[in-house]
Amino acid sequence: MSVNRFTTDDKGFDFMANRGVEEQDRDTLGILFAVAVMAVITVSQYLGML
């Protein structure tokens, strides 16, 4: 794997790497939350509540 000098600090930690379980869980939760918000807004518009 290549090292990106813009996202890696002096100690070799890559801030943009998404390899951990916590990061993947956070991303999955964010996607599910966004889909839920879009669904609520769509249904509300369809029912004339917005």
All heavy atoms as TSV, in Angstrom:
chain	resi	resn	atom	element	x	y	z
A	1	MET	N	N	0.843	-1.175	0.000
A	1	MET	CA	C	0.000	0.000	0.000
A	1	MET	C	C	0.886	1.236	0.000
A	1	MET	O	O	1.850	1.320	0.740
A	1	MET	CB	C	-0.893	-0.017	1.240
A	1	MET	CG	C	-1.846	1.140	1.274
A	1	MET	SD	S	-3.133	0.929	2.505
A	1	MET	CE	C	-2.396	1.743	3.886
A	2	SER	N	N	0.552	2.203	-0.806
A	2	SER	CA	C	1.356	3.420	-0.873
A	2	SER	C	C	0.947	4.391	0.228
A	2	SER	O	O	-0.174	4.375	0.713
A	2	SER	CB	C	1.181	4.084	-2.236
A	2	SER	OG	O	-0.155	4.472	-2.416
A	3	VAL	N	N	1.881	5.242	0.621
A	3	VAL	CA	C	1.648	6.222	1.674
A	3	VAL	C	C	1.323	7.556	1.028
A	3	VAL	O	O	2.069	8.056	0.191
A	3	VAL	CB	C	2.899	6.350	2.580
A	3	VAL	CG1	C	2.685	7.440	3.608
A	3	VAL	CG2	C	3.196	5.034	3.253
A	4	ASN	N	N	0.197	8.125	1.425
A	4	ASN	CA	C	-0.206	9.432	0.934
A	4	ASN	C	C	0.380	10.483	1.872
A	4	ASN	O	O	0.032	10.542	3.046
A	4	ASN	CB	C	-1.728	9.542	0.885
A	4	ASN	CG	C	-2.202	10.822	0.236
A	4	ASN	OD1	O	-1.462	11.790	0.131
A	4	ASN	ND2	N	-3.449	10.815	-0.189
A	5	ARG	N	N	1.260	11.308	1.373
A	5	ARG	CA	C	1.951	12.264	2.240
A	5	ARG	C	C	1.039	13.370	2.746
A	5	ARG	O	O	1.359	14.043	3.713
A	5	ARG	CB	C	3.154	12.864	1.519
A	5	ARG	CG	C	2.818	13.685	0.304
A	5	ARG	CD	C	4.102	14.125	-0.406
A	5	ARG	NE	N	3.811	14.878	-1.606
A	5	ARG	CZ	C	3.793	16.205	-1.658
A	5	ARG	NH1	N	4.100	16.900	-0.592
A	5	ARG	NH2	N	3.496	16.824	-2.766
A	6	PHE	N	N	-0.122	13.554	2.123
A	6	PHE	CA	C	-1.043	14.601	2.562
A	6	PHE	C	C	-1.919	14.157	3.734
A	6	PHE	O	O	-2.409	14.986	4.481
A	6	PHE	CB	C	-1.937	15.055	1.403
A	6	PHE	CG	C	-1.167	15.709	0.293
A	6	PHE	CD1	C	-1.014	15.079	-0.924
A	6	PHE	CD2	C	-0.571	16.946	0.477
A	6	PHE	CE1	C	-0.303	15.682	-1.948
A	6	PHE	CE2	C	0.157	17.548	-0.538
A	6	PHE	CZ	C	0.292	16.920	-1.743
A	7	THR	N	N	-2.145	12.853	3.871
A	7	THR	CA	C	-3.029	12.366	4.936
A	7	THR	C	C	-2.290	11.555	5.993
A	7	THR	O	O	-2.921	11.041	6.907
A	7	THR	CB	C	-4.153	11.505	4.347
A	7	THR	OG1	O	-3.583	10.369	3.695
A	7	THR	CG2	C	-5.001	12.292	3.373
A	8	THR	N	N	-0.978	11.441	5.904
A	8	THR	CA	C	-0.193	10.662	6.859
A	8	THR	C	C	0.669	11.590	7.694
A	8	THR	O	O	1.342	12.473	7.155
A	8	THR	CB	C	0.702	9.650	6.116
A	8	THR	OG1	O	-0.124	8.866	5.248
A	8	THR	CG2	C	1.416	8.745	7.080
A	9	ASP	N	N	0.642	11.377	9.027
A	9	ASP	CA	C	1.461	12.228	9.893
A	9	ASP	C	C	2.890	11.690	9.986
A	9	ASP	O	O	3.249	10.709	9.337
A	9	ASP	CB	C	0.824	12.373	11.271
A	9	ASP	CG	C	0.790	11.080	12.072
A	9	ASP	OD1	O	1.308	10.051	11.590
A	9	ASP	OD2	O	0.246	11.101	13.185
A	10	ASP	N	N	3.699	12.338	10.799
A	10	ASP	CA	C	5.117	11.978	10.915
A	10	ASP	C	C	5.326	10.573	11.476
A	10	ASP	O	O	6.354	9.948	11.218
A	10	ASP	CB	C	5.845	12.992	11.797
A	10	ASP	CG	C	5.843	14.379	11.185
A	10	ASP	OD1	O	5.747	14.470	9.938
A	10	ASP	OD2	O	5.924	15.359	11.936
A	11	LYS	N	N	4.380	10.078	12.257
A	11	LYS	CA	C	4.518	8.762	12.876
A	11	LYS	C	C	3.981	7.640	11.993
A	11	LYS	O	O	4.026	6.481	12.364
A	11	LYS	CB	C	3.793	8.746	14.217
A	11	LYS	CG	C	4.386	9.712	15.220
A	11	LYS	CD	C	3.608	9.697	16.505
A	11	LYS	CE	C	4.193	10.724	17.464
A	11	LYS	NZ	N	3.402	10.827	18.680
A	12	GLY	N	N	3.416	7.986	10.830
A	12	GLY	CA	C	2.925	6.974	9.904
A	12	GLY	C	C	1.442	6.689	10.011
A	12	GLY	O	O	0.928	5.782	9.358
A	13	PHE	N	N	0.715	7.470	10.826
A	13	PHE	CA	C	-0.727	7.271	10.956
A	13	PHE	C	C	-1.447	7.945	9.801
A	13	PHE	O	O	-1.267	9.134	9.548
A	13	PHE	CB	C	-1.231	7.841	12.290
A	13	PHE	CG	C	-2.709	7.680	12.482
A	13	PHE	CD1	C	-3.244	6.454	12.806
A	13	PHE	CD2	C	-3.565	8.757	12.329
A	13	PHE	CE1	C	-4.603	6.299	12.973
A	13	PHE	CE2	C	-4.924	8.616	12.495
A	13	PHE	CZ	C	-5.444	7.381	12.821
A	14	ASP	N	N	-2.249	7.189	9.070
A	14	ASP	CA	C	-2.996	7.723	7.929
A	14	ASP	C	C	-4.411	8.075	8.399
A	14	ASP	O	O	-5.193	7.209	8.759
A	14	ASP	CB	C	-3.050	6.702	6.801
A	14	ASP	CG	C	-3.647	7.264	5.523
A	14	ASP	OD1	O	-4.095	8.425	5.536
A	14	ASP	OD2	O	-3.663	6.538	4.520
A	15	PHE	N	N	-4.721	9.360	8.389
A	15	PHE	CA	C	-5.994	9.840	8.888
A	15	PHE	C	C	-7.163	9.439	7.993
A	15	PHE	O	O	-8.302	9.417	8.436
A	15	PHE	CB	C	-5.972	11.367	9.021
A	15	PHE	CG	C	-5.020	11.844	10.081
A	15	PHE	CD1	C	-3.752	12.266	9.742
A	15	PHE	CD2	C	-5.392	11.847	11.403
A	15	PHE	CE1	C	-2.873	12.692	10.713
A	15	PHE	CE2	C	-4.522	12.274	12.384
A	15	PHE	CZ	C	-3.253	12.697	12.039
A	16	MET	N	N	-6.911	9.157	6.730
A	16	MET	CA	C	-7.982	8.834	5.797
A	16	MET	C	C	-8.167	7.332	5.598
A	16	MET	O	O	-9.056	6.916	4.874
A	16	MET	CB	C	-7.715	9.497	4.441
A	16	MET	CG	C	-7.720	11.007	4.494
A	16	MET	SD	S	-9.273	11.704	5.061
A	16	MET	CE	C	-10.310	11.366	3.666
A	17	ALA	N	N	-7.342	6.515	6.241
A	17	ALA	CA	C	-7.484	5.064	6.103
A	17	ALA	C	C	-8.767	4.621	6.799
A	17	ALA	O	O	-9.107	5.100	7.870
A	17	ALA	CB	C	-6.287	4.352	6.707
A	18	ASN	N	N	-9.484	3.724	6.191
A	18	ASN	CA	C	-10.752	3.250	6.744
A	18	ASN	C	C	-10.673	1.737	6.888
A	18	ASN	O	O	-11.412	0.994	6.271
A	18	ASN	CB	C	-11.908	3.652	5.822
A	18	ASN	CG	C	-13.242	3.500	6.509
A	18	ASN	OD1	O	-13.318	3.367	7.715
A	18	ASN	ND2	N	-14.300	3.505	5.735
A	19	ARG	N	N	-9.749	1.297	7.739
A	19	ARG	CA	C	-9.501	-0.132	7.862
A	19	ARG	C	C	-10.090	-0.733	9.116
A	19	ARG	O	O	-10.231	-1.928	9.213
A	19	ARG	CB	C	-8.002	-0.404	7.840
A	19	ARG	CG	C	-7.379	-0.077	6.497
A	19	ARG	CD	C	-5.920	-0.319	6.564
A	19	ARG	NE	N	-5.317	0.693	7.426
A	19	ARG	CZ	C	-4.256	1.393	7.124
A	19	ARG	NH1	N	-3.642	1.165	6.010
A	19	ARG	NH2	N	-3.773	2.301	7.937
A	20	GLY	N	N	-10.431	0.071	10.114
A	20	GLY	CA	C	-10.899	-0.465	11.383
A	20	GLY	C	C	-12.383	-0.757	11.393
A	20	GLY	O	O	-13.157	-0.236	10.596
A	21	VAL	N	N	-12.782	-1.602	12.325
A	21	VAL	CA	C	-14.188	-1.966	12.467
A	21	VAL	C	C	-15.008	-0.753	12.887
A	21	VAL	O	O	-16.114	-0.543	12.401
A	21	VAL	CB	C	-14.335	-3.113	13.491
A	21	VAL	CG1	C	-15.787	-3.416	13.751
A	21	VAL	CG2	C	-13.615	-4.344	12.993
A	22	GLU	N	N	-14.460	0.063	13.794
A	22	GLU	CA	C	-15.197	1.234	14.264
A	22	GLU	C	C	-15.468	2.209	13.122
A	22	GLU	O	O	-16.565	2.760	13.018
A	22	GLU	CB	C	-14.423	1.960	15.369
A	22	GLU	CG	C	-14.292	1.181	16.657
A	22	GLU	CD	C	-13.091	0.258	16.659
A	22	GLU	OE1	O	-12.317	0.277	15.669
A	22	GLU	OE2	O	-12.936	-0.485	17.628
A	23	GLU	N	N	-14.492	2.412	12.260
A	23	GLU	CA	C	-14.673	3.330	11.137
A	23	GLU	C	C	-15.730	2.814	10.173
A	23	GLU	O	O	-16.572	3.568	9.689
A	23	GLU	CB	C	-13.354	3.549	10.396
A	23	GLU	CG	C	-12.333	4.351	11.180
A	23	GLU	CD	C	-11.490	3.499	12.105
A	23	GLU	OE1	O	-11.743	2.277	12.200
A	23	GLU	OE2	O	-10.588	4.040	12.743
A	24	GLN	N	N	-15.708	1.515	9.902
A	24	GLN	CA	C	-16.688	0.942	8.989
A	24	GLN	C	C	-18.082	0.977	9.601
A	24	GLN	O	O	-19.067	1.241	8.904
A	24	GLN	CB	C	-16.285	-0.481	8.620
A	24	GLN	CG	C	-15.030	-0.525	7.772
A	24	GLN	CD	C	-14.541	-1.930	7.508
A	24	GLN	OE1	O	-15.104	-2.898	7.999
A	24	GLN	NE2	N	-13.470	-2.050	6.755
A	25	ASP	N	N	-18.175	0.723	10.910
A	25	ASP	CA	C	-19.469	0.806	11.588
A	25	ASP	C	C	-20.003	2.228	11.557
A	25	ASP	O	O	-21.194	2.450	11.338
A	25	ASP	CB	C	-19.352	0.333	13.036
A	25	ASP	CG	C	-19.135	-1.162	13.145
A	25	ASP	OD1	O	-19.344	-1.872	12.133
A	25	ASP	OD2	O	-18.764	-1.619	14.238
A	26	ARG	N	N	-19.137	3.207	11.777
A	26	ARG	CA	C	-19.542	4.612	11.752
A	26	ARG	C	C	-20.041	4.993	10.362
A	26	ARG	O	O	-21.070	5.666	10.231
A	26	ARG	CB	C	-18.371	5.505	12.154
A	26	ARG	CG	C	-18.706	6.982	12.169
A	26	ARG	CD	C	-17.464	7.830	12.319
A	26	ARG	NE	N	-16.592	7.610	11.179
A	26	ARG	CZ	C	-15.279	7.401	11.256
A	26	ARG	NH1	N	-14.678	7.396	12.416
A	26	ARG	NH2	N	-14.558	7.209	10.169
A	27	ASP	N	N	-19.348	4.557	9.324
A	27	ASP	CA	C	-19.766	4.857	7.955
A	27	ASP	C	C	-21.105	4.204	7.631
A	27	ASP	O	O	-21.980	4.816	7.026
A	27	ASP	CB	C	-18.716	4.404	6.953
A	27	ASP	CG	C	-17.438	5.220	7.037
A	27	ASP	OD1	O	-17.466	6.294	7.677
A	27	ASP	OD2	O	-16.423	4.790	6.476
A	28	THR	N	N	-21.276	2.962	8.050
A	28	THR	CA	C	-22.529	2.248	7.803
A	28	THR	C	C	-23.685	2.927	8.522
A	28	THR	O	O	-24.768	3.107	7.950
A	28	THR	CB	C	-22.409	0.777	8.257
A	28	THR	OG1	O	-21.328	0.164	7.568
A	28	THR	CG2	C	-23.690	0.016	7.982
A	29	LEU	N	N	-23.468	3.327	9.758
A	29	LEU	CA	C	-24.507	4.010	10.523
A	29	LEU	C	C	-24.871	5.342	9.869
A	29	LEU	O	O	-26.051	5.703	9.788
A	29	LEU	CB	C	-24.040	4.236	11.960
A	29	LEU	CG	C	-25.057	4.858	12.905
A	29	LEU	CD1	C	-26.286	3.974	13.024
A	29	LEU	CD2	C	-24.437	5.093	14.261
A	30	GLY	N	N	-23.886	6.062	9.371
A	30	GLY	CA	C	-24.146	7.323	8.689
A	30	GLY	C	C	-24.974	7.138	7.432
A	30	GLY	O	O	-25.892	7.920	7.150
A	31	ILE	N	N	-24.664	6.105	6.660
A	31	ILE	CA	C	-25.425	5.824	5.439
A	31	ILE	C	C	-26.867	5.448	5.785
A	31	ILE	O	O	-27.812	5.943	5.162
A	31	ILE	CB	C	-24.741	4.709	4.622
A	31	ILE	CG1	C	-23.422	5.227	4.053
A	31	ILE	CG2	C	-25.654	4.205	3.516
A	31	ILE	CD1	C	-22.549	4.147	3.457
A	32	LEU	N	N	-27.045	4.596	6.788
A	32	LEU	CA	C	-28.395	4.194	7.186
A	32	LEU	C	C	-29.193	5.382	7.709
A	32	LEU	O	O	-30.386	5.517	7.417
A	32	LEU	CB	C	-28.328	3.091	8.240
A	32	LEU	CG	C	-27.807	1.745	7.752
A	32	LEU	CD1	C	-27.685	0.766	8.916
A	32	LEU	CD2	C	-28.714	1.178	6.679
A	33	PHE	N	N	-28.549	6.260	8.470
A	33	PHE	CA	C	-29.222	7.445	8.987
A	33	PHE	C	C	-29.654	8.356	7.837
A	33	PHE	O	O	-30.777	8.871	7.836
A	33	PHE	CB	C	-28.300	8.194	9.959
A	33	PHE	CG	C	-28.927	9.421	10.543
A	33	PHE	CD1	C	-29.925	9.317	11.497
A	33	PHE	CD2	C	-28.523	10.681	10.133
A	33	PHE	CE1	C	-30.516	10.446	12.030
A	33	PHE	CE2	C	-29.101	11.819	10.665
A	33	PHE	CZ	C	-30.100	11.702	11.616
A	34	ALA	N	N	-28.789	8.554	6.866
A	34	ALA	CA	C	-29.121	9.409	5.720
A	34	ALA	C	C	-30.284	8.824	4.920
A	34	ALA	O	O	-31.184	9.568	4.497
A	34	ALA	CB	C	-27.900	9.585	4.831
A	35	VAL	N	N	-30.299	7.519	4.722
A	35	VAL	CA	C	-31.395	6.878	3.989
A	35	VAL	C	C	-32.706	7.018	4.766
A	35	VAL	O	O	-33.759	7.292	4.181
A	35	VAL	CB	C	-31.068	5.399	3.698
A	35	VAL	CG1	C	-32.284	4.650	3.186
A	35	VAL	CG2	C	-29.916	5.299	2.706
A	36	ALA	N	N	-32.638	6.868	6.088
A	36	ALA	CA	C	-33.840	7.011	6.906
A	36	ALA	C	C	-34.384	8.438	6.836
A	36	ALA	O	O	-35.598	8.647	6.719
A	36	ALA	CB	C	-33.537	6.628	8.355
A	37	VAL	N	N	-33.513	9.425	6.895
A	37	VAL	CA	C	-33.950	10.823	6.810
A	37	VAL	C	C	-34.584	11.095	5.447
A	37	VAL	O	O	-35.640	11.735	5.366
A	37	VAL	CB	C	-32.767	11.783	7.075
A	37	VAL	CG1	C	-33.120	13.211	6.709
A	37	VAL	CG2	C	-32.335	11.692	8.524
A	38	MET	N	N	-33.974	10.595	4.384
A	38	MET	CA	C	-34.546	10.790	3.046
A	38	MET	C	C	-35.910	10.124	2.932
A	38	MET	O	O	-36.834	10.679	2.314
A	38	MET	CB	C	-33.603	10.250	1.970
A	38	MET	CG	C	-32.376	11.104	1.769
A	38	MET	SD	S	-31.369	10.626	0.353
A	38	MET	CE	C	-30.882	8.977	0.796
A	39	ALA	N	N	-36.072	8.943	3.519
A	39	ALA	CA	C	-37.356	8.240	3.467
A	39	ALA	C	C	-38.432	9.014	4.222
A	39	ALA	O	O	-39.561	9.157	3.739
A	39	ALA	CB	C	-37.209	6.828	4.036
A	40	VAL	N	N	-38.101	9.535	5.396
A	40	VAL	CA	C	-39.069	10.309	6.182
A	40	VAL	C	C	-39.468	11.570	5.432
A	40	VAL	O	O	-40.659	11.917	5.368
A	40	VAL	CB	C	-38.483	10.648	7.577
A	40	VAL	CG1	C	-39.329	11.691	8.286
A	40	VAL	CG2	C	-38.375	9.387	8.412
A	41	ILE	N	N	-38.519	12.265	4.839
A	41	ILE	CA	C	-38.828	13.483	4.094
A	41	ILE	C	C	-39.696	13.162	2.875
A	41	ILE	O	O	-40.675	13.868	2.592
A	41	ILE	CB	C	-37.535	14.207	3.680
A	41	ILE	CG1	C	-36.864	14.805	4.919
A	41	ILE	CG2	C	-37.812	15.290	2.651
A	41	ILE	CD1	C	-35.493	15.377	4.664
A	42	THR	N	N	-39.361	12.079	2.165
A	42	THR	CA	C	-40.143	11.701	0.988
A	42	THR	C	C	-41.580	11.354	1.359
A	42	THR	O	O	-42.532	11.808	0.712
A	42	THR	CB	C	-39.478	10.503	0.269
A	42	THR	OG1	O	-38.146	10.876	-0.092
A	42	THR	CG2	C	-40.251	10.092	-0.963
A	43	VAL	N	N	-41.764	10.569	2.400
A	43	VAL	CA	C	-43.107	10.194	2.831
A	43	VAL	C	C	-43.865	11.422	3.319
A	43	VAL	O	O	-45.049	11.593	3.019
A	43	VAL	CB	C	-43.037	9.108	3.922
A	43	VAL	CG1	C	-44.401	8.872	4.569
A	43	VAL	CG2	C	-42.501	7.813	3.342
A	44	SER	N	N	-43.198	12.309	4.042
A	44	SER	CA	C	-43.850	13.519	4.531
A	44	SER	C	C	-44.303	14.408	3.375
A	44	SER	O	O	-45.406	14.966	3.412
A	44	SER	CB	C	-42.898	14.310	5.437
A	44	SER	OG	O	-42.569	13.552	6.581
A	45	GLN	N	N	-43.481	14.526	2.354
A	45	GLN	CA	C	-43.874	15.316	1.191
A	45	GLN	C	C	-45.042	14.659	0.453
A	45	GLN	O	O	-45.958	15.332	-0.009
A	45	GLN	CB	C	-42.698	15.498	0.247
A	45	GLN	CG	C	-41.664	16.464	0.757
A	45	GLN	CD	C	-40.481	16.611	-0.197
A	45	GLN	OE1	O	-40.223	15.723	-1.012
A	45	GLN	NE2	N	-39.773	17.719	-0.088
A	46	TYR	N	N	-45.010	13.348	0.346
A	46	TYR	CA	C	-46.072	12.635	-0.344
A	46	TYR	C	C	-47.410	12.809	0.368
A	46	TYR	O	O	-48.455	12.940	-0.254
A	46	TYR	CB	C	-45.711	11.143	-0.436
A	46	TYR	CG	C	-46.757	10.311	-1.122
A	46	TYR	CD1	C	-46.931	10.366	-2.498
A	46	TYR	CD2	C	-47.578	9.467	-0.388
A	46	TYR	CE1	C	-47.896	9.606	-3.137
A	46	TYR	CE2	C	-48.555	8.704	-1.007
A	46	TYR	CZ	C	-48.696	8.787	-2.378
A	46	TYR	OH	O	-49.660	8.023	-2.995
A	47	LEU	N	N	-47.359	12.809	1.711
A	47	LEU	CA	C	-48.577	12.958	2.498
A	47	LEU	C	C	-48.980	14.413	2.682
A	47	LEU	O	O	-49.990	14.706	3.318
A	47	LEU	CB	C	-48.404	12.287	3.866
A	47	LEU	CG	C	-48.184	10.774	3.828
A	47	LEU	CD1	C	-47.897	10.239	5.220
A	47	LEU	CD2	C	-49.392	10.081	3.215
A	48	GLY	N	N	-48.185	15.343	2.165
A	48	GLY	CA	C	-48.511	16.761	2.245
A	48	GLY	C	C	-48.187	17.387	3.583
A	48	GLY	O	O	-48.723	18.446	3.920
A	49	MET	N	N	-47.330	16.764	4.359
A	49	MET	CA	C	-46.979	17.290	5.675
A	49	MET	C	C	-45.847	18.310	5.606
A	49	MET	O	O	-45.620	19.050	6.542
A	49	MET	CB	C	-46.607	16.136	6.611
A	49	MET	CG	C	-47.781	15.229	6.854
A	49	MET	SD	S	-47.432	13.634	7.644
A	49	MET	CE	C	-46.170	13.938	8.780
A	50	LEU	N	N	-45.137	18.348	4.507
A	50	LEU	CA	C	-44.064	19.338	4.335
A	50	LEU	C	C	-44.396	20.271	3.206
A	50	LEU	O	O	-44.958	19.945	2.233
A	50	LEU	CB	C	-42.726	18.651	4.046
A	50	LEU	CG	C	-42.047	17.987	5.216
A	50	LEU	CD1	C	-40.753	17.310	4.753
A	50	LEU	CD2	C	-41.717	18.974	6.300
